[in-house]
Amino acid sequence: MLVGVKLALGYPKTEILQIYSSVAHFGHGYCGLQAASCGYFAVSPTGLTWPQAALIAGLGAGTTMTGLDLPQARLFVGEQWA
């Protein structure tokens, strides 16, 4: 908690989010938002659709336990399940 307080006092929230998104783990060995968006959808983060961005944002902690290639983690794309 002390680290969080120091970060909040020393950096603006947008910069904290940028730092976190560049080092967070998104499963399958993807570290950072750039790697995750390229790995899962073959596009840069700026090229993600809203559903794709929401899916990556929702991966969060524990992604290594429930990767997107497992049967229970089916991906909704457009109007159909992939």
Buried (B, 14 or more C-beta within 10 A) or exposed (E): EEEEEEBEEEEEEEEBEEEEBEEBBBBBEBEBBEBBBBBBBEEEBEEBEEEBBEBBEEBEEEBEEEBBEEEEEEBEEEEEEE
